[in-house]
């Protein structure tokens, strides 16, 4: 990963300090499979509308959600594998993942409806 050049002026520093979108690396195959597994579960249970509403409403809080997974990790290990929890934590730290998940759910729902 490349280290970005340090900002030269205060204006550049503030622009960088409050930037929301960086250059995100593409999802790994394992991450894409995990997102697909969750999306298929949502569509299978016919929870598309509530899931999309939830994803859209929590986008600004995705990083806090990732930290919540860290906090509740020991309890979640009773029902999920540790690797899945850690992968989910890393995914929620990225701002683009919730949009990717919503698009995948919408695609699978459209395929289900024919």
C-alpha positions as CSV (number, residue, x, y, z in Angstrom):
1,X,0.0,0.0,0.0
2,X,1.3,3.4,-1.0
3,X,1.9,6.1,1.7
4,X,0.2,9.3,0.6
5,X,2.2,12.5,0.5
6,X,1.9,14.8,3.5
7,X,-0.3,17.9,3.1
8,X,1.6,21.1,2.4
9,X,-0.9,23.7,3.4
10,X,-3.5,24.0,6.2
11,X,-6.2,23.9,3.5
12,X,-4.8,20.6,2.2
13,X,-4.5,19.3,5.7
14,X,-8.2,20.0,6.6
15,X,-9.3,18.6,3.2
16,X,-7.5,15.4,4.0
17,X,-8.5,15.3,7.7
18,X,-12.2,15.4,6.9
19,X,-12.2,13.3,3.8
20,X,-14.8,10.5,3.8
21,X,-14.0,8.6,0.7
22,X,-10.6,7.1,0.1
23,X,-9.3,4.7,-2.5
24,X,-10.7,1.4,-1.4
25,X,-9.0,-1.9,-2.4
26,X,-11.3,-4.4,-4.1
27,X,-13.0,-7.0,-2.0
28,X,-11.2,-10.2,-1.6
29,X,-12.9,-13.4,-2.8
30,X,-13.6,-14.5,0.8
31,X,-15.2,-11.1,1.6
32,X,-17.3,-11.3,-1.5
33,X,-18.5,-14.8,-0.6
34,X,-19.4,-13.7,2.9
35,X,-21.4,-10.7,1.6
36,X,-23.1,-13.0,-0.9
37,X,-23.9,-15.5,1.9
38,X,-25.6,-12.8,4.0
39,X,-27.4,-11.4,0.9
40,X,-28.8,-14.9,0.0
41,X,-29.9,-15.4,3.6
42,X,-31.8,-12.1,3.5
43,X,-33.5,-12.8,0.2
44,X,-34.3,-16.4,1.2
45,X,-36.1,-15.2,4.3
46,X,-37.9,-12.5,2.2
47,X,-36.5,-9.7,4.4
48,X,-35.3,-7.6,1.5
49,X,-37.2,-4.4,2.3
50,X,-36.3,-4.3,6.0
51,X,-32.7,-5.2,5.2
52,X,-32.4,-2.4,2.6
53,X,-34.0,0.1,5.0
54,X,-31.6,-0.9,7.7
55,X,-28.5,-0.8,5.5
56,X,-29.4,2.7,4.2
57,X,-30.1,4.0,7.7
58,X,-26.9,2.7,9.3
59,X,-24.4,3.7,6.6
60,X,-23.1,6.7,8.6
61,X,-22.6,4.4,11.6
62,X,-20.8,1.5,9.9
63,X,-17.5,2.1,11.7
64,X,-19.2,2.2,15.1
65,X,-20.9,-1.1,14.1
66,X,-17.6,-2.7,13.4
67,X,-16.4,-1.7,16.9
68,X,-19.6,-3.1,18.4
69,X,-18.8,-6.4,16.7
70,X,-15.4,-6.3,18.4
71,X,-17.0,-5.7,21.8
72,X,-19.6,-8.4,21.4
73,X,-17.2,-10.8,19.6
74,X,-16.9,-13.3,22.5
75,X,-20.7,-13.7,22.7
76,X,-21.1,-13.9,18.9
77,X,-18.6,-16.8,18.8
78,X,-21.3,-19.0,20.2
79,X,-23.2,-18.8,16.9
80,X,-20.6,-17.6,14.3
81,X,-17.0,-18.6,13.5
82,X,-14.3,-16.2,14.8
83,X,-13.0,-15.7,11.3
84,X,-16.4,-14.6,10.1
85,X,-16.7,-12.1,13.0
86,X,-13.2,-10.7,12.3
87,X,-14.0,-10.5,8.5
88,X,-17.3,-8.7,9.3
89,X,-15.5,-6.2,11.5
90,X,-13.0,-5.4,8.8
91,X,-15.7,-5.1,6.2
92,X,-17.8,-2.7,8.3
93,X,-14.8,-0.4,8.6
94,X,-15.1,0.3,4.9
95,X,-17.7,2.8,3.8
96,X,-18.4,1.1,0.4
97,X,-19.4,-2.3,1.8
98,X,-22.9,-1.5,2.9
99,X,-23.7,-0.1,-0.6
100,X,-22.2,-3.2,-2.2
101,X,-24.4,-5.4,0.2
102,X,-27.6,-3.4,-0.7
103,X,-26.9,-3.8,-4.5
104,X,-26.3,-7.5,-4.1
105,X,-29.5,-8.0,-2.1
106,X,-31.4,-6.0,-4.8
107,X,-29.9,-8.2,-7.6
108,X,-30.8,-11.4,-5.8
109,X,-34.3,-10.2,-5.1
110,X,-34.8,-9.3,-8.8
111,X,-33.6,-12.7,-9.8
112,X,-36.0,-14.4,-7.4
113,X,-38.9,-12.5,-8.7
114,X,-37.9,-13.3,-12.3
